[in-house]
């Protein structure tokens, strides 16, 4: 049996990915926080790596940051 030997040179943090998505969607941290009903500083803390993404936040992120033209 062959195991996957993929070893990326760099792995982005969830906060980096979130920051990139906010820029791509043109949404501010404050707008995102309001739209998923969390405190404004919570998004900042996630981006900085000072807070985890809970299942409720993950669900909210999915609702707001899913491309409606995506066919997945």
C-alpha positions in Angstrom: 0.0 0.0 0.0 1.4 3.4 -1.0 0.9 6.4 1.3 0.4 9.9 0.2 3.8 11.6 0.6 2.7 15.1 -0.1 4.6 17.6 2.0 3.8 21.2 1.2 6.5 23.9 1.7 4.0 26.2 3.4 0.7 25.8 5.0 -1.4 28.9 5.6 -3.1 29.4 8.9 -6.9 29.6 9.2 -6.5 33.3 10.0 -4.5 33.9 6.8 -7.1 32.1 4.7 -9.9 34.1 6.3 -8.1 37.4 5.7 -7.6 36.5 2.0 -11.3 35.5 1.7 -12.4 38.8 3.2 -10.3 40.7 0.7 -11.6 38.5 -2.2 -15.2 39.0 -1.2 -14.8 42.7 -0.3 -16.0 42.3 3.2 -14.6 44.0 6.2 -14.0 42.2 9.5 -16.8 44.3 11.1 -19.2 43.4 8.3 -18.4 39.7 8.7 -18.8 39.8 12.5 -22.2 41.4 12.1 -23.4 39.0 9.5 -22.5 36.0 11.5 -23.6 37.5 14.8 -20.3 37.5 16.7 -18.4 40.3 18.4 -16.3 42.5 16.1 -13.0 41.7 17.8 -13.7 37.9 17.4 -12.9 38.1 13.7 -9.7 40.0 14.4 -8.7 37.4 17.0 -9.3 34.6 14.6 -7.1 36.3 12.0 -4.4 36.9 14.5 -4.5 33.3 15.6 -5.6 34.3 19.1 -9.0 32.5 18.9 -10.2 29.2 17.5 -12.9 28.8 14.9 -15.9 27.2 16.6 -18.4 25.1 14.8 -21.0 27.9 15.0 -18.5 30.4 13.5 -17.4 27.9 10.8 -21.1 27.5 9.8 -21.5 31.3 9.6 -18.3 31.6 7.6 -19.6 29.0 5.2 -22.9 30.9 4.8 -21.2 34.2 4.1 -18.1 33.2 2.2 -19.4 30.6 -0.2 -19.2 31.6 -3.8 -22.8 31.4 -5.1 -21.5 30.6 -8.6 -19.6 27.6 -7.2 -20.7 24.2 -8.5 -19.1 22.0 -5.8 
